[in-house]
Amino acid sequence: MNPEHVKPQTIRGAVITVSSSRIKETDKSGEALIRLLEQANIPVSHYAIVPDTIPAIRNEAFKAGAAAECIILSGGTGLTHDDCTIEAINPLLDKKIDGFGELFRLLSYQQIGSAAMLSRALAGIWGGKAVFCIPGSTGAVELATSKLIIPEIAHILTHANK
């Protein structure tokens, strides 16, 4: 990769778990996200659990955006009536990274088969920050973070801030 495409930079992470039933002690996906980011030398400067409502998700996203360059929301991406993470975040994005959802579903398909088509995953740029919305299962979190987010976050942020 051309060094001009990835500049050295400080990257802080924000983790938002979208769930009406989890608490910190039961948030295994949030715990996995924090562990993976910190293992990649991306300190987590913001962590929260919010209920599945558009106002709560957006309010927490604004707080996360003030604290981090890489914002990851897990959960609330499914097809049930109360899943609204995508609907909360999509209108805020300046640009979408369509390939993220496409690659996430491809990798998911290799692991879980055709049920991967139910996975709504979204990524984009918002005010120079990278935002990722991923399903809330621990497997999905580990897949998206280790295979897609961590390997490309410096590249994404370099382009987002040119």
C-alpha positions in Angstrom: 0.0 0.0 0.0 1.2 3.5 -0.8 2.3 5.3 2.4 0.4 8.4 1.3 -2.8 6.4 1.7 -2.2 5.8 5.5 -0.8 8.5 7.6 0.4 8.0 11.2 -2.3 9.2 13.6 -3.8 8.8 17.0 -7.0 6.8 16.8 -9.3 6.6 19.8 -12.3 4.2 19.8 -15.8 4.6 21.0 -18.0 1.6 21.7 -21.8 1.9 21.9 -23.9 -1.2 22.6 -27.5 -0.8 21.5 -29.7 -3.0 23.7 -32.7 -2.7 25.9 -31.7 -5.8 28.0 -27.9 -5.7 28.4 -26.0 -4.2 31.3 -22.2 -3.7 31.6 -21.8 -7.1 33.3 -23.7 -8.9 30.5 -22.3 -7.0 27.5 -20.0 -9.6 26.1 -20.0 -8.0 22.7 -19.0 -4.6 24.1 -16.3 -6.3 26.2 -15.0 -8.1 23.0 -15.0 -4.8 21.1 -13.0 -3.0 23.8 -10.5 -5.9 24.1 -9.9 -6.0 20.3 -9.5 -2.3 19.9 -7.1 -2.1 22.8 -5.1 -5.0 21.6 -4.7 -3.0 18.3 -3.4 0.0 20.3 -6.7 1.9 19.8 -7.7 3.1 23.3 -11.4 3.2 24.0 -12.3 6.7 25.3 -16.1 6.2 25.3 -18.3 3.3 26.2 -22.0 3.2 26.7 -25.1 1.0 26.5 -28.2 2.6 25.1 -31.8 1.4 24.5 -33.1 0.8 21.0 -34.5 4.2 20.3 -33.4 6.7 17.6 -33.0 9.6 20.0 -30.9 7.6 22.5 -28.7 6.2 19.8 -28.1 9.6 18.2 -27.5 11.3 21.5 -24.8 8.8 22.4 -23.3 9.0 18.9 -22.8 12.7 19.4 -21.1 12.1 22.7 -18.9 9.4 21.2 -18.0 11.7 18.3 -16.6 14.2 20.7 -14.4 11.6 22.3 -13.2 9.3 19.4 -12.3 9.0 15.8 -13.6 5.4 15.4 -17.1 4.9 16.6 -18.5 1.4 16.7 -22.2 0.7 17.5 -23.1 -3.0 18.0 -26.7 -4.2 18.1 -30.0 -2.9 16.9 -29.2 -3.8 13.3 -31.7 -6.6 12.9 -35.1 -6.8 11.4 -37.4 -6.7 14.4 -39.7 -3.7 15.0 -37.4 -2.1 17.6 -34.1 -2.5 15.7 -33.2 1.1 14.7 -29.5 1.6 14.8 -29.2 1.9 11.0 -32.1 4.3 10.8 -30.6 6.4 13.6 -27.1 6.6 12.1 -27.6 6.5 8.3 -29.0 10.1 8.0 -26.0 11.5 10.0 -23.3 10.1 7.6 -21.5 12.4 5.2 -20.4 9.5 3.0 -21.3 5.8 3.2 -18.7 3.0 2.9 -20.9 0.5 1.0 -18.1 -2.1 0.7 -18.1 -2.5 4.5 -21.6 -4.0 4.6 -20.9 -6.1 1.5 -17.7 -7.6 2.8 -19.2 -8.1 6.3 -22.1 -10.1 4.7 -19.6 -12.1 2.5 -17.5 -13.0 5.5 -20.6 -13.8 7.6 -21.9 -16.0 4.8 -18.7 -18.0 5.0 -19.4 -18.6 8.7 -23.2 -18.8 9.1 -24.5 -19.4 5.6 -27.6 -17.7 4.0 -28.7 -16.2 7.4 -26.0 -13.6 6.7 -28.5 -11.8 4.4 -30.3 -10.7 7.5 -27.3 -8.8 8.7 -27.7 -5.1 8.3 -24.2 -3.6 8.7 -23.3 0.0 7.8 -20.2 2.2 7.8 -19.5 5.7 6.8 -17.8 9.0 7.5 -19.4 11.6 9.8 -17.5 14.8 10.4 -14.1 13.2 9.7 -14.9 10.3 12.0 -15.4 6.6 11.0 -18.7 5.1 12.1 -19.5 1.4 12.0 -22.9 -0.2 12.8 -22.6 -4.0 13.3 -24.8 -6.8 14.6 -24.6 -7.3 18.3 -23.6 -11.0 18.5 -20.1 -11.6 19.8 -19.2 -13.5 16.7 -20.3 -10.6 14.4 -18.4 -8.1 16.6 -15.2 -10.2 16.5 -15.5 -10.7 12.7 -16.2 -7.1 11.8 -13.6 -5.7 14.1 -10.7 -8.1 13.5 -11.2 -8.6 9.7 -12.5 -5.2 8.5 -12.4 -2.4 11.0 -8.9 -2.7 12.6 -7.1 -3.5 9.3 -8.5 -0.5 7.5 -9.3 2.2 10.2 -6.1 4.2 9.7 -6.6 4.1 5.9 -10.2 5.2 6.2 -9.4 8.1 8.6 -6.5 9.2 6.3 -8.9 9.6 3.4 -11.7 11.0 5.5 -9.5 13.8 6.7 -7.7 14.9 3.6 
